[in-house]
Amino acid sequence: MPWLLANTDPTPGGLTAFVLDLTAALGEAGVAILVFLETVFPPIPSEIILSLAGYLANTGEMNLWLAVIAATMGSVAGALALYWIGRLYGEERAIRTLAMLPLVYRDDFEKAAAWFHRHGRSAVFFGRFIPIVRSLISLPAGAARMPLPQFALYTAAGSGLWNLALIGFGWLLGTQHHLVEEYMQYIDYVVYAVIAGLVVALVIRWALRRRRDRVSGPSADR
């Protein structure tokens, strides 16, 4: 992104400029890969990537509709991976295995499963708008052997709308790119604050679970 690097001092706005350059370098295919990873591994946030993709589309670095399509393809691919894990191994076994991943907890899966069992197949569509749930809802859907064409359709529809909204937000932000450049340093501060808050929340969550496990003994839900 020469226009950004030419107008941005490397110290202020350094992180934001770096992420923008990285997203531009990866292109639409990179957006699909990053969204796929976020779907399979929920702690990775896709909101930032999708918003930046929309921003880059406005500046001509990326095609708007290709970015939406790529993000939706990544969402569907990740959802299908979890769907088949649930279908092949069953809900309980899949949850027990996947809960061993770092920063992923059994009760996250159980909440998604409860959402699916309570709302039925419509949960696959509406769950795509809810963080964490939008990834993990695929597992109980697969375990319940929801028809694959229906699952793929609901997933593509819900994910497509979500991706369009976030990429569209980034596109609108791109109309004010001169202000983004001017306040790049302050945008970095916001990004740093969000990252710090996320890390603190994860550490607190981990510490509370460790304390609970010490009081109640080893727990199956980590």
Secondary structure, 3 states (H helix, E strand, C coil): CHHHHHHCCCCCCHHHHHHHHHHHHHHHHHHHHHHHHHHHCCCCCCHHHHHHHHHHHHCCCCCHHHHHHHHHHHHHHHHHHHHHHHHHHCHHHHHHHHCCCCCCCHHHHHHHHHHHHHHCCHHHHHHHHCCCHHHHCHHHHHHCCCCHHHHHHHHHHHHHHHHHHHHHHHHHHHCCHHHHHHCHHHHHHHHHHHHHHHHHHHHHHHHHHHHHHHHHCCCCCC
